[in-house]
C-alpha cells in the first residue's frame, strides 16, 4: 500500500461502489488486513491517521476478524482492549455511528475471548461506567452502547469459541457483572426519565431488556418463537425485584413514551412477569409483586394509552398472557382489586375479538389466559369469587360472533390472506377456545347450535336450487367452515368443569349431529357441483378435521366401549346407534372426496390422512373391512373410479392411498384376496411390459410408470411381517422385476421417474420388523440383492455419464443418495450371505460396491458438505 490516501480510496470503493467487480478487487486487495496478523499494527495506524469513516471501518472490522480467528498474544489483546477504550473516550463522540458500533463490537469480543485470561478484562463494566459519568450525552450514549453490546456478546455463541467455553464465560459474566449492569440500566432510566433525549432512553431500556432476556441457565431460548419459559433470575437479584420501584419504572416509561420505546418497556414487563415463582421468599412477597403487576396493567386498560399502536397492543396481550403461566387463579382472586382487573380484561378481550382483523395474532394470548383461568376453577378454594361465570360466556359468544363477522369481509381465495387457511393461527385460537366453551357447556353449546342452524337451513334450501349467487354461497360455506372447526376443537378437548360427563356426551352428540346433517347437504344438489370452489374445499377440510377429532374421542380403539350417551342421542337424532354406522358415514365422505376432488391436493391429502388413521387402528381397521364402501375401494382402486390418481399434482398422494389399501388388504390373511386386490396394478404392469422400446419414452409411459412406482411403494410400506412381505415379493419376482430395470435404464435423465422408482426399491429392500426373513433353503435374499445390484449399476453408470445441469441436487445427487440408501439397506438387512457371490464368481456385490464408490467420489467435497444426505452414506 503506497499511501494512506490510496487505502482510503480503496475502502470507499469497497463499501460504496455499485460495480461488483470493483468491489471484489477492493476486497481482495484489502483482505490482508483481516488475515495476516502482521497488519494489526497498521490497523492501529489507520485508526490514528485516517480521515474517512470507511478506512476506520476497515481497520475496526479487520481487527475484529483477527481477534475472532486467531489466538493472539495476551499482551496484544490487552493493548487492543485499552487502546479501543481510550480511542472511544477521545474520538468516539465524533465518529460515524457505524464506526462506533464496529469498535464497540471489537471491544466486547476481545473482552469475552479474554475473560478468563486476565482479570483486567473483567473491569469492562467499571471502564464503561466512566463514560456514564463524563457529563456529555455523547459519552453517556457510548457507555450505554458498550454495555448493550457486552450483554449481547456474552449471551450468544461465537464462531471462534467452543460452546463449552462460551457457557463458562457467560455464567461467570452473569455471576460477576450482569446484576451490576442491570442496576446501572435502572439508574440510567431514573436519571433520564425527565430527559427529552429519547435516544438515551432507548439505549437504557434496551439495556434493561437485554439483561432480563439473558440466558441465565443455558437453555438457549428461541426468541423467534412467541412463547418462552420462566425467566430464571438469580436469587441475588431478589431485593431489586421485590423493590416496587423496579416494576414501576417500566410502567412509568410506558406511560411517558411512544412506540417503539413504549413497546420496549412492555417487553421488560413481560420478562418481569415471567420471573420464576421461587425467587420470592414467601407468599406475601410474591402477592405484592403480583398486585403491582395487576395494578399497572389495570391502569393501562383504564387509560387505554398506547394501545392504539399495534406493536404495543400485541406486547400488552403477551403481558396479560403471562398471568396464565406464572400465577394461579387462587392467587389472582385474593389480590385487592381483582374484580376491577378481571372486568377490564374481559372488556379488553371482547373489544379485541370484535377487532379480529386488526388483533387476530394477539387474541391467542387472551384466549390462553381465559382458558387457563377456567381450567383452574375446580382447584379454587375459599370464598373469593372468580367472576368467571359472568364474563366467560360473553367471551365465548363474542368469539363465535366475530368468526361469523369475519367472513363478511369477503377475503379473496388467496390462501395466504384467508384466516381459515392460516393453519397455525387457527390452531392457536381453537386450542384455547374449547376450554371456555366447556366451562358452561350447556349455554355455549346451545349458542353454537343456534348460530349454525339458520345457516345450515339456508345451505340446505340452496342445494335444491339449480342456480345461486356464487358469493352468497361462499359466505355461507365460510360460516359453516368456522362452526365445523369450532365443533371439532370442542370434541378434541375433554374437560369436565360445569357439567357431568354424561351430559357433555349428550351435548357433543347435539353438535356432532349438525355436522353430520351438513355432510348430507354438501355432496348433494347444487353443492355437488362446487368441488372446484375454494370455499367448498375449506368446508370439506373442516369436516375432515371434525371426523379426525370425533374418531379419537368416540370411534377410536380407546373409545369403543364408552360413549353410550352420545350414541343414544345420535340414534334419536339421526338413527346412528353404533360405531359401525358412523364409520360408514365417515368412509362415505372419504370415498366421495376421492372421487370428486381431482385438483385439490390439500383435500386429497387430508382425506387420505383420515383414511389411514382409520385403517391403521386395530379395531377400526377390522370394522372398515365390514363396510361395502371399503370393499369397493379395495377392489376398484383405478383412475376410472378415483380420478385423482390420474392427476399428476396429486401423484404424491398415491403412496398414502396405497399404503392405506395395503393395511386393509393385509388384515385379511388371504393370498387370493391379495392377488385379486392387486389386479388393477397388474393391468398397469402388463400394459407397460408390452410397450415396445421405441415408444417407451412417451409421456403416457412416463406418468404410468411414476404412478405405478408410487403405488407399489405404498403397498410395500404396509408389509410389516414375513407373511405379508412374502405375498408382495412372490407377486413381483421374477415376472415384473425386469420392468423396473427397464424403467431406470430408459428414464435415467428424468428425476420425476427415477426418484419414485428408486424410493420404491429403497422401501422394498428395507428389513423393518424382520419382514425379509426367508426360509433357510430359499435363495430369495440373494436373488433380491442381485436385483438391487442390477438397478444400482444401471442407474449409476448412466447418471455418471450425463452432464451436470443447473439443479444438480434434484437431477443427480438425490438419485445417487437414494441409490446409496438402497445399497446400505441391502447390506445391513441381514438376509444375504455375501460370501456366496465370491464363491460362485458372481460380481453382483463387487459391481454394486464399485459403482457406489464411483458415484460417491464423483461428488466434489464442497457439494458433499452442502448436501448432507449423500454425506450420511459416505460415513457408513
C-alpha positions in Angstrom: 0.0 0.0 0.0 1.8 3.1 -1.2 0.0 5.7 1.0 -3.0 6.2 3.2 -4.9 8.2 0.6 -4.8 5.2 -1.8 -6.1 2.9 1.0 -8.9 5.3 1.8 -10.0 5.4 -1.8 -10.0 1.6 -1.9 -12.1 1.4 1.3 -14.6 3.8 -0.2 -14.9 1.6 -3.3 -15.3 -1.4 -1.0 -18.2 -0.1 0.9 -19.9 2.2 -1.6 -19.2 1.0 -5.2 -22.1 -0.2 -7.3 -19.7 -2.2 -9.5 -19.4 -5.7 -8.2 -16.1 -6.3 -10.0 -14.7 -3.1 -8.5 -15.8 -4.1 -5.0 -14.3 -7.6 -5.4 -11.0 -6.1 -6.4 -11.0 -3.8 -3.4 -12.0 -6.7 -1.1 -9.2 -8.9 -2.5 -6.6 -6.1 -2.1 -7.6 -5.3 1.5 -8.0 -8.9 2.6 -4.5 -8.9 4.1 -5.6 -6.6 7.0 -8.1 -9.2 8.3 -6.0 -12.3 7.5 -2.4 -11.5 8.3 -1.5 -10.8 11.9 1.4 -8.6 10.8 -1.1 -6.0 9.7 -2.5 -5.4 13.2 -0.1 -2.5 13.9 -1.1 -1.0 10.5 -4.8 -1.2 11.6 -3.9 0.9 14.6 -2.1 3.4 12.3 -5.2 3.7 10.2 -7.3 4.4 13.2 -4.9 7.1 14.3 -4.5 8.8 10.9 -7.3 8.0 8.5 -9.8 10.8 7.7 -12.6 8.8 6.1 -15.0 6.6 8.1 -14.7 3.8 5.6 -11.0 3.4 6.4 -11.7 3.4 10.1 -14.4 0.8 9.4 -11.9 -1.4 7.6 -9.4 -1.2 10.5 -12.1 -2.0 13.1 -13.7 -4.9 11.2 -10.2 -6.3 10.3 -9.2 -6.3 14.0 -12.5 -8.0 14.9 -11.7 -10.8 12.4 -8.2 -11.1 13.7 -9.3 -11.4 17.3 -12.0 -13.9 16.4 -10.0 -16.1 14.0 -6.5 -16.1 15.6 -5.1 -16.8 19.0 -3.4 -13.5 19.6 -0.9 -13.0 22.4 -2.4 -11.9 25.7 -0.4 -8.6 25.8 -1.5 -7.8 22.3 -5.2 -8.3 23.2 -4.8 -6.2 26.3 -3.2 -3.4 24.2 -6.1 -3.6 21.8 -8.6 -3.5 24.6 -7.0 -0.5 26.3 -6.5 1.3 23.0 -10.1 1.0 22.0 -11.4 2.3 25.3 -9.1 5.3 25.1 -10.0 5.8 21.4 -13.7 5.8 22.1 -13.2 8.2 25.0 -11.3 10.7 23.0 -12.7 10.4 19.5 -15.9 8.4 19.9 -18.3 11.3 20.0 -17.2 12.5 16.6 -17.2 9.1 14.8 -19.9 7.9 12.4 -22.4 5.6 14.2 -21.4 2.5 12.1 -17.7 3.0 13.1 -18.6 3.4 16.7 -20.7 0.2 16.6 -17.9 -1.8 15.0 -15.3 -0.6 17.5 -17.6 -1.4 20.4 -18.2 -4.9 19.0 -14.4 -5.4 18.7 -14.0 -4.2 22.3 -16.7 -6.7 23.6 -15.3 -9.5 21.5 -11.8 -9.0 23.0 -13.4 -8.9 26.4 -15.3 -12.1 26.0 -12.4 -14.1 24.5 -10.0 -12.9 27.2 -12.4 -13.1 30.2 -10.5 -15.9 31.9 -7.1 -14.9 30.6 -6.6 -11.7 32.6 -8.6 -10.0 35.4 -8.2 -6.7 33.7 -10.7 -7.7 31.1 -13.3 -8.0 33.8 -13.0 -4.3 34.5 -15.1 -3.6 31.4 -18.1 -2.6 33.4 -16.1 -0.2 35.5 -14.5 1.3 32.4 -17.9 1.6 30.8 -19.3 3.3 33.8 -16.7 6.0 33.4 -18.4 7.0 30.1 -21.7 7.5 32.0 -20.0 9.9 34.5 -18.3 12.2 32.0 -21.2 14.6 31.7 -21.8 14.7 28.0 -24.7 12.9 26.3 -22.3 11.6 23.6 -20.2 9.8 26.1 -23.2 8.6 28.0 -24.6 7.1 24.8 -21.2 5.3 24.1 -21.2 3.9 27.6 -24.8 2.5 27.2 -23.9 1.2 23.8 -20.9 -0.7 25.2 -23.0 -2.3 27.9 -25.7 -3.2 25.5 -23.2 -4.9 23.1 -21.4 -6.5 26.0 -24.6 -8.3 27.3 -25.5 -9.3 23.8 -21.9 -10.7 23.1 -21.9 -12.6 26.4 -25.3 -14.1 25.7 -24.7 -15.5 22.2 -22.2 -18.1 21.0 -19.3 -17.1 18.7 -17.9 -19.0 15.7 -14.3 -18.9 17.1 -15.3 -20.0 20.7 -16.2 -23.6 21.7 -19.7 -23.8 23.1 -18.5 -25.1 26.5 -16.1 -22.2 26.9 -18.8 -19.7 25.8 -21.1 -21.1 28.5 -18.4 -20.8 31.2 -17.8 -17.2 30.2 -21.5 -16.5 30.2 -22.0 -18.0 33.6 -19.0 -16.1 35.1 -20.3 -12.8 33.5 -23.8 -13.5 34.9 -22.5 -14.0 38.4 -19.9 -11.2 38.4 -21.3 -8.4 36.2 -24.8 -8.8 34.9 -26.6 -7.7 38.1 -24.4 -4.6 38.3 -25.2 -3.7 34.6 -29.0 -4.2 35.3 -28.7 -1.8 38.3 -26.9 0.7 36.0 -29.7 0.4 33.5 -32.3 1.2 36.2 -30.2 4.1 37.4 -30.0 5.4 33.9 -33.7 5.1 33.4 -34.4 7.1 36.5 -31.8 9.7 35.6 -33.2 10.0 32.0 -36.9 9.9 33.0 -37.4 13.6 32.5 -34.9 13.9 29.7 -36.1 14.6 26.2 -33.2 12.8 24.6 -35.1 9.7 23.6 -32.0 8.1 22.1 -30.5 7.7 25.6 -33.9 6.5 26.9 -34.0 3.9 24.1 -30.4 2.7 25.0 -31.2 2.4 28.7 -34.5 0.5 28.0 -32.7 -1.8 25.6 -30.0 -2.5 28.1 -32.6 -3.4 30.8 -34.4 -5.7 28.3 -31.1 -7.4 27.3 -30.3 -8.1 31.0 -33.7 -9.5 31.6 -33.5 -11.6 28.4 -30.2 -13.1 29.4 -29.9 -16.9 29.1 -29.5 -17.4 32.9 -29.4 -21.2 32.9 -28.1 -22.0 29.4 -31.4 -23.1 27.9 -30.9 -21.3 24.6 -34.4 -19.8 24.5 -35.6 -19.4 20.9 -36.6 -15.7 20.7 -38.2 -16.2 17.3 -41.0 -18.2 19.0 -43.9 -16.4 20.5 -43.5 -18.1 23.9 -40.6 -18.6 26.2 -40.1 -20.3 29.5 -39.9 -18.9 33.0 -37.1 -16.3 33.5 -34.6 -17.9 35.9 -33.3 -14.7 37.5 -30.6 -15.5 40.2 -31.5 -15.2 43.9 -29.1 -12.4 44.3 -31.4 -10.2 42.3 -34.3 -10.7 44.8 -34.1 -7.4 46.7 -34.1 -5.4 43.5 -37.2 -7.4 42.1 -39.0 -7.0 45.4 -38.4 -3.3 45.4 -41.7 -1.9 43.9 -39.8 0.9 42.1 -38.2 -1.7 39.7 -41.5 -2.6 38.2 -42.9 0.9 38.4 -40.1 2.4 36.3 -41.2 0.3 33.3 -44.8 1.2 33.8 -43.8 4.8 34.0 -41.7 4.6 30.8 -44.7 3.0 29.1 -46.8 6.0 30.1 -44.4 8.7 29.2 -43.0 7.4 25.9 -44.4 6.4 22.5 -43.7 3.4 20.3 -41.2 1.9 19.9 -39.9 2.9 23.3 -43.2 2.0 25.0 -43.1 -1.4 23.4 -39.6 -2.0 24.8 -40.9 -1.1 28.3 -43.7 -3.6 27.8 -41.2 -6.3 26.8 -39.3 -5.7 30.0 -42.6 -6.1 31.9 -43.3 -9.3 30.1 -39.9 -10.6 31.3 -40.5 -9.5 34.8 -44.0 -11.1 34.8 -42.3 -14.4 33.8 -39.8 -14.4 36.8 -39.7 -17.8 38.5 -42.0 -18.2 41.5 -39.3 -19.5 43.7 -37.4 -16.2 43.5 -39.7 -14.7 46.2 -39.0 -15.9 49.7 -42.7 -16.1 50.8 -46.2 -15.8 49.5 -46.5 -12.3 50.8 -43.7 -11.0 48.6 -45.0 -12.8 45.6 -48.5 -11.5 46.2 -47.1 -7.9 46.5 -45.3 -8.3 43.2 -48.4 -9.8 41.5 -50.6 -7.0 43.0 -48.2 -4.4 41.4 -48.4 -6.1 38.1 -52.2 -6.2 38.2 -52.4 -2.6 39.2 -50.1 -1.5 36.4 -51.9 -3.5 33.8 -55.3 -2.2 35.1 -54.2 1.4 34.8 -53.2 0.8 31.2 -56.6 -0.6 30.5 -58.4 2.2 32.2 -56.5 4.9 30.3 -56.1 2.9 27.0 -52.9 4.8 26.5 -50.7 3.4 23.7 -52.9 0.5 22.8 -53.9 2.1 19.5 -50.4 1.2 18.4 -50.4 -2.4 17.0 -46.9 -3.3 18.5 -47.9 -2.0 21.9 -51.2 -3.8 21.7 -49.6 -7.1 20.8 -47.0 -6.8 23.5 -49.6 -5.9 26.1 -51.6 -9.0 25.1 -48.4 -11.0 25.7 -48.1 -9.4 29.1 -51.6 -10.4 30.1 -50.9 -13.9 28.7 -48.0 -14.3 31.2 -50.5 -14.2 34.1 -51.8 -17.7 33.0 -48.3 -19.1 33.1 -46.9 -17.9 36.4 -49.9 -17.3 38.6 -52.8 -19.5 39.8 -56.4 -18.3 39.8 -56.4 -18.7 43.6 -53.6 -16.1 43.8 -55.3 -13.7 41.4 -58.7 -13.7 43.2 -57.1 -12.9 46.6 -55.4 -9.7 45.2 -57.2 -6.5 46.2 -58.8 -5.0 43.1 -59.2 -8.4 41.3 -62.8 -7.7 40.4 -62.0 -4.5 38.6 -59.0 -6.1 36.9 -60.9 -9.1 35.6 -63.7 -6.9 34.4 -61.3 -4.6 32.5 -59.5 -7.7 31.0 -62.9 -9.1 29.9 -63.9 -5.8 28.3 -60.5 -5.6 26.6 -60.9 -9.2 25.3 -64.3 -8.5 24.0 -63.1 -5.5 22.1 -60.2 -7.5 20.7 -62.5 -10.2 19.4 -64.6 -7.6 17.7 -61.5 -6.1 16.1 -60.4 -9.6 14.9 -58.9 -8.3 11.7 -56.5 -6.0 13.5 -55.8 -8.1 16.5 -56.0 -11.7 15.2 -52.4 -12.5 16.1 -52.8 -11.1 19.6 -56.1 -12.8 20.6 -54.2 -16.1 21.1 -52.7 -14.8 24.4 -56.0 -13.5 25.7 -57.8 -16.8 24.9 -54.9 -18.6 26.5 -55.3 -16.5 29.7 -59.0 -17.2 29.9 -58.6 -20.9 29.2 -56.1 -21.2 32.0 -58.4 -19.4 34.4 -61.4 -21.6 33.7 -59.2 -24.8 33.9 -58.2 -23.7 37.4 -61.8 -23.3 38.7 -62.0 -26.9 40.1 -59.0 -26.2 42.3 -60.2 -22.8 43.6 -60.6 -22.7 47.3 -62.0 -20.1 49.6 -64.9 -17.7 49.3 -63.4 -15.1 47.0 -65.5 -15.0 43.7 -63.7 -15.6 40.5 -66.4 -13.8 38.4 -65.7 -16.1 35.5 -69.3 -17.2 35.4 -70.2 -13.6 34.4 -67.5 -13.0 31.8 -66.6 -16.3 30.1 -70.0 -16.8 28.4 -69.8 -13.3 26.9 -66.3 -14.0 25.6 -67.4 -17.4 24.2 -70.3 -15.8 22.3 -68.2 -12.9 21.1 -65.6 -15.2 19.7 -68.2 -17.1 17.8 -69.9 -13.9 16.5 -66.5 -12.5 15.5 -65.8 -15.6 13.4 -69.1 -15.2 11.5 -68.5 -11.5 11.1 -65.0 -12.1 9.6 -66.4 -13.9 6.6 -68.5 -10.9 5.6 -65.3 -9.1 4.7 -65.0 -11.2 1.6 -61.4 -12.4 1.7 -60.0 -13.4 -1.7 -59.4 -17.0 -2.5 -55.6 -16.5 -2.0 -54.8 -19.0 0.7 -52.3 -16.6 2.4 -55.0 -14.0 3.1 -57.9 -16.0 4.5 -57.9 -16.7 8.2 -59.3 -20.2 7.6 -56.1 -21.1 5.7 -53.7 -19.8 8.3 -53.3 -23.2 9.9 -51.0 -22.1 12.8 -53.2 -19.1 13.8 -56.4 -21.2 13.5 -54.9 -23.9 15.7 -53.7 -21.4 18.3 -57.1 -19.9 18.7 -59.0 -23.1 18.6 -56.7 -24.9 21.0 -57.7 -22.5 23.8 -61.3 -21.8 22.9 -62.8 -25.2 23.8 -61.9 -24.8 27.4 -64.1 -21.6 27.5 -66.9 -23.4 25.7 -66.9 -26.4 28.1 -66.8 -24.1 31.1 -70.6 -23.6 30.7 -71.2 -26.1 28.0 -75.0 -26.1 28.1 -75.3 -22.4 27.3 -72.2 -22.4 24.9 -73.4 -25.5 23.1 -76.8 -24.0 22.6 -75.3 -20.8 21.3 -73.3 -22.7 18.7 -76.3 -24.7 17.6 -78.5 -21.5 17.4 -75.9 -19.8 15.2 -75.4 -22.8 13.0 -79.0 -23.9 12.3 -80.1 -20.9 10.3 -77.0 -21.1 8.1 -77.4 -24.8 7.7 -81.1 -24.3 6.8 -80.2 -21.7 4.2 -77.5 -24.0 2.8 -80.0 -26.9 2.6 -82.5 -24.8 0.8 -80.0 -23.6 -1.8 -79.0 -27.3 -2.5 -82.4 -27.7 -4.1 -81.9 -24.8 -6.5 -80.5 -25.0 -10.0 -78.6 -21.7 -9.7 -77.5 -19.5 -6.9 -75.3 -16.4 -6.2 -71.7 -17.7 -6.0 -70.6 -15.1 -3.5 -73.6 -15.7 -1.2 -72.8 -19.5 -1.3 -69.2 -18.8 -0.5 -70.1 -16.7 2.6 -72.5 -19.4 3.8 -69.8 -22.1 3.3 -67.2 -19.9 5.2 -69.6 -19.5 8.2 -70.2 -23.3 8.2 -66.5 -23.9 8.0 -65.9 -21.8 11.1 -68.6 -23.6 13.0 -67.3 -27.0 12.0 -63.8 -26.1 13.0 -65.1 -24.9 16.4 -67.2 -28.1 17.0 -64.2 -30.2 16.0 -62.0 -28.3 18.5 -64.6 -28.8 21.2 -64.8 -32.6 20.6 -61.0 -32.7 20.7 -60.9 -31.2 24.2 -62.3 -33.1 27.1 -62.7 -31.2 30.4 -65.5 -31.5 32.9 -65.9 -28.3 34.9 -69.5 -27.3 34.6 -71.5 -30.5 34.0 -71.2 -34.3 34.2 -69.5 -36.4 31.5 -72.9 -37.9 30.6 -74.4 -34.5 29.9 -71.3 -33.5 28.0 -71.7 -36.5 25.8 -75.3 -35.6 25.0 -74.2 -32.1 24.1 -71.3 -33.5 22.0 -73.9 -35.6 20.2 -76.1 -32.5 19.5 -73.2 -30.6 18.0 -72.0 -33.6 16.0 -75.5 -34.3 14.6 -75.5 -30.9 13.0 -72.2 -31.6 11.2 -73.4 -35.0 10.1 -76.5 -33.3 8.7 -74.3 -30.9 6.9 -72.5 -33.7 5.2 -75.7 -34.9 3.6 -76.1 -31.4 2.1 -72.5 -30.7 1.0 -72.5 -33.5 -1.5 -76.0 -33.1 -2.9 -77.8 -30.8 -5.3 -76.2 -27.6 -6.3 -73.4 -28.0 -3.8 -72.2 -31.2 -5.5 -71.1 -29.0 -8.4 -68.8 -26.9 -6.3 -65.9 -29.2 -5.6 -63.7 -26.9 -7.6 -64.6 -23.8 -5.4 -62.1 -22.8 -2.8 -64.8 -22.2 -0.2 -66.2 -25.7 -0.7 -62.7 -27.1 -0.3 -62.3 -25.3 3.0 -65.6 -26.6 4.3 -64.7 -30.2 3.4 -61.3 -29.9 5.0 -63.1 -28.7 8.2 -65.4 -31.7 8.0 -62.4 -34.0 7.8 -60.9 -32.3 10.8 -64.1 -32.9 12.6 -64.1 -36.6 11.7 -60.5 -36.9 13.0 -61.3 -35.4 16.4 -64.6 -37.3 16.6 -62.9 -40.6 15.8 -60.3 -40.1 18.5 -62.9 -39.3 21.1 -65.8 -41.6 20.2 -64.7 -44.1 17.5 -61.1 -44.8 18.2 -59.8 -48.0 19.7 -59.8 -46.4 23.2 -63.4 -45.4 22.9 -65.1 -48.5 21.6 -66.8 -49.4 24.8 -67.7 -45.9 26.1 -69.8 -43.0 24.8 -73.2 -44.7 25.4 -75.0 -41.4 26.0 -73.6 -40.0 22.8 -74.8 -42.8 20.6 -78.1 -42.9 22.4 -78.7 -39.3 21.4 -77.3 -39.7 17.9 -79.7 -42.6 17.5 -82.6 -40.4 18.4 -81.5 -37.6 16.1 -80.1 -39.4 13.1 -80.5 -43.2 13.6 -76.8 -43.7 14.1 -76.8 -46.1 17.1 -73.3 -47.6 16.9 -69.7 -47.2 15.7 -70.2 -49.2 12.5 -72.9 -46.9 11.2 -70.9 -43.8 12.0 -67.8 -45.3 10.4 -69.9 -45.9 7.3 -70.8 -42.2 7.2 -67.1 -41.2 7.5 -65.9 -43.7 4.9 -68.7 -42.5 2.6 -67.3 -38.9 2.8 -63.8 -40.2 2.2 -65.0 -42.1 -0.9 -66.8 -39.0 -2.2 -63.8 -36.8 -1.7 -61.5 -39.3 -3.5 -64.0 -39.5 -6.4 -64.9 -35.8 -6.8 -61.7 -33.9 -6.0 -59.2 -34.2 -8.8 -57.3 -30.9 -8.4 -57.2 -30.1 -4.7 -54.1 -31.7 -3.3 -54.9 -30.4 0.2 -58.3 -32.0 0.3 -57.0 -35.3 -1.1 -54.1 -35.4 1.4 -56.4 -34.6 4.3 -58.8 -37.2 3.2 -56.2 -39.9 2.9 -54.7 -38.9 6.3 -58.1 -39.7 7.9 -58.5 -42.9 5.9 -55.0 -44.1 7.0 -55.8 -43.2 10.7 -58.9 -45.4 10.4 -57.2 -48.3 8.7 -54.2 -48.4 11.0 -56.3 -48.6 14.1 -56.7 -52.3 15.1 -60.4 -52.2 15.9 -61.4 -49.5 13.4 -59.4 -51.3 10.7 -61.4 -54.5 11.4 -64.6 -52.6 11.3 -63.8 -51.0 8.0 -63.5 -54.4 6.3 -67.2 -55.0 7.0 -68.2 -51.9 5.0 -69.3 -52.2 1.4 -67.7 -48.9 0.5 -64.3 -50.1 1.7 -64.7 -53.4 -0.1 -65.4 -51.4 -3.3 -62.3 -49.2 -2.8 -60.0 -52.3 -2.3 -61.4 -54.0 -5.4 -61.6 -50.9 -7.7 -58.7 -48.6 -7.0 -58.5 -47.4 -10.6 -58.5 -43.9 -12.2 -62.0 -44.6 -13.5 -63.4 -44.6 -10.0 -60.8 -42.3 -8.4 -59.8 -39.6 -10.9 -57.3 -38.0 -8.6 -55.0 -41.0 -9.5 -54.7 -39.5 -13.0 -53.9 -36.0 -11.7 -50.1 -35.6 -11.7 -50.2 -32.9 -9.0 -51.8 -35.5 -6.6 -49.3 -38.2 -7.6 -47.5 -38.0 -4.2 -50.8 -38.8 -2.5 -50.9 -42.1 -4.3 -48.4 -43.6 -1.9 -50.6 -42.8 1.1 -53.6 -44.1 -0.8 -52.0 -47.5 -1.5 -50.4 -47.6 1.9 -53.9 -47.5 3.4 -55.2 -50.1 0.9 -52.2 -52.3 1.8 -53.1 -52.0 5.5 -56.6 -53.2 4.8 -55.6 -56.0 2.4 -53.1 -57.5 4.8 -55.6 -57.5 7.6 -57.2 -60.4 5.8 -54.9 -63.4 5.8 -55.8 -64.4 2.2 -53.4 -64.8 -0.7 -56.4 -65.0 -3.0 -57.7 -61.7 -1.7 -54.3 -60.1 -2.1 -54.0 -61.2 -5.8 -57.5 -60.0 -6.6 -56.8 -56.6 -5.0 -53.6 -56.2 -7.0 -55.4 -56.8 -10.3 -55.6 -53.0 -11.2 -51.8 -52.7 -10.7 -51.2 -55.9 -12.6 -53.0 -54.4 -15.6 -50.6 -51.5 -15.5 -47.6 -53.8 -15.4 -48.9 -55.8 -18.4 -49.5 -52.6 -20.4 -46.1 -51.2 -19.7 -44.3 -54.6 -20.2 -45.9 -54.9 -23.6 -44.9 -51.4 -24.7 -42.1 -51.5 -27.3 -38.8 -49.9 -26.6 -39.3 -47.4 -29.4 -42.3 -45.7 -27.7 -41.2 -46.3 -24.1 -40.1 -42.6 -23.8 -43.6 -41.2 -24.3 -45.5 -39.1 -21.7 -48.1 -41.8 -21.3 -45.5 -44.3 -20.2 -43.7 -41.8 -18.1 -46.8 -40.9 -16.0 -47.9 -44.6 -15.8 -44.5 -45.6 -14.5 -44.4 -42.8 -11.9 -47.9 -43.7 -10.6 -47.1 -47.4 -10.5 -43.9 -46.9 -8.5 -45.7 -44.7 -6.0 -48.4 -47.2 -5.7 -46.0 -50.1 -5.1 -44.1 -48.1 -2.5 -47.4 -47.6 -0.6 -48.1 -51.4 -0.7 -44.5 -52.2 0.3 -44.8 -49.8 3.3 -47.8 -51.7 4.5 -46.0 -55.0 4.7 -44.9 -55.4 8.3 -44.5 -59.1 8.6 -42.8 -62.0 6.9 -46.1 -63.3 5.6 -47.3 -60.0 4.0 -43.9 -59.2 2.5 -43.8 -62.7 1.1 -47.0 -62.1 -0.7 -45.7 -58.9 -2.4 -42.3 -60.5 -3.2 -43.8 -63.5 -4.9 -46.1 -61.3 -6.8 -43.3 -59.1 -8.1 -40.4 -61.5 -8.5 -39.3 -62.6 -11.0 -42.1 -61.7 -13.5 -42.2 -58.0 -13.0 -38.7 -57.0 -11.9 -37.4 -56.5 -15.5 -39.8 -53.6 -16.0 -38.2 -51.8 -13.0 -34.8 -52.2 -14.6 -36.2 -51.1 -17.9 -37.7 -48.0 -16.4 -34.4 -47.0 -14.8 -32.4 -47.5 -18.0 -34.8 -45.6 -20.2 -35.5 -42.7 -17.9 -32.2 -42.1 -16.1 -32.2 -38.5 -17.2 -35.7 -37.8 -15.7 -35.7 -37.4 -11.9 -39.6 -37.4 -11.9 -39.4 -41.1 -12.9 -36.1 -42.3 -11.2 -36.9 -40.8 -7.8 -40.2 -42.6 -7.1 -38.7 -45.8 -8.7 -35.6 -45.7 -6.5 -37.7 -44.8 -3.4 -39.9 -47.9 -4.1 -36.8 -50.1 -4.2 -35.4 -48.5 -1.1 -38.6 -49.4 0.7 -38.7 -52.9 -0.8 -35.3 -53.9 0.4 -35.7 -52.4 3.9 -35.8 -55.2 6.5 -38.1 -53.5 9.0 -39.7 -55.6 11.7 -37.7 -58.6 10.3 -40.1 -58.9 7.4 -37.3 -60.0 5.0 -36.9 -63.4 6.6 -36.9 -66.2 4.0 -36.6 -70.0 4.6 -33.1 -71.3 5.2 -33.2 -73.1 1.9 -34.6 -70.2 0.0 -32.3 -68.2 -2.4 -34.7 -65.2 -2.3 -32.4 -63.0 -0.3 -29.6 -63.5 -2.7 -31.9 -63.0 -5.7 -33.2 -59.8 -4.3 -29.7 -58.4 -3.8 -28.8 -59.3 -7.3 -31.8 -57.2 -8.5 -30.6 -54.4 -6.2 -27.1 -54.6 -7.8 -28.5 -54.6 -11.4 -30.6 -51.5 -10.6 -27.8 -49.5 -8.9 -25.3 -50.4 -11.6 -27.7 -49.5 -14.4 -28.6 -46.2 -12.7 -25.0 -45.3 -11.6 -23.3 -46.0 -14.9 -25.8 -43.8 -16.8 -26.1 -41.0 -14.3 -22.3 -40.5 -14.1 -22.1 -40.1 -17.9 -24.6 -37.3 -18.0 -23.5 -33.7 -17.9 -24.2 -31.7 -14.7 -27.3 -29.4 -15.0 -28.1 -26.2 -13.0 -30.1 -28.0 -10.3 -27.6 -30.7 -9.7 -29.1 -32.0 -6.5 -32.5 -32.7 -8.0 -31.1 -34.1 -11.2 -28.2 -36.2 -9.9 -27.3 -36.1 -6.2 -30.8 -37.0 -5.0 -30.8 -40.2 -7.1 -27.3 -41.0 -6.0 -28.3 -40.6 -2.4 -31.4 -42.9 -2.8 -29.2 -45.5 -4.7 -26.7 -45.5 -1.9 -29.5 -45.8 0.6 -30.8 -48.9 -1.3 -27.3 -50.5 -1.1 -26.9 -49.6 2.5 -30.2 -51.2 3.4 -29.3 -54.3 1.3 -26.0 -54.7 3.1 -27.5 -54.2 6.6 -30.7 -56.2 6.0 -29.1 -59.5 7.3 -30.8 -61.6 4.6 -27.8 -62.2 2.3 -24.7 -64.3 2.9 -22.3 -62.2 0.8 -19.7 -64.9 0.7 -21.9 -66.7 -1.8 -21.1 -64.1 -4.5 -17.4 -64.7 -4.3 -17.8 -68.4 -4.0 -19.8 -68.7 -7.3 -17.9 -65.9 -9.1 -21.0 -63.6 -9.1 -20.0 -60.0 -9.4 -23.3 -58.6 -8.1 -21.7 -57.4 -4.8 -18.4 -56.1 -6.2 -20.2 -54.3 -9.1 -22.6 -52.6 -6.6 -19.8 -51.5 -4.3 -17.7 -50.3 -7.3 -20.4 -48.1 -8.8 -21.4 -46.9 -5.3 -17.8 -45.7 -4.7 -17.7 -44.1 -8.2 -20.9 -42.2 -7.5 -19.7 -41.0 -4.1 -16.3 -39.9 -5.5 -18.0 -38.1 -8.3 -19.4 -35.5 -5.8 -16.9 -32.7 -5.0 -16.1 -32.2 -1.4 -17.8 -28.8 -1.3 -21.1 -30.4 -2.6 -20.8 -33.3 -0.1 -20.7 -30.7 2.7 -23.5 -28.7 1.2 -25.8 -31.7 0.6 -25.8 -33.7 3.7 -27.8 -36.8 2.6 -25.0 -38.2 0.4 -22.6 -37.5 3.1 -24.5 -39.7 5.6 -24.0 -42.7 3.3 -20.3 -41.9 3.0 -20.0 -42.1 6.8 -21.5 -45.6 6.7 
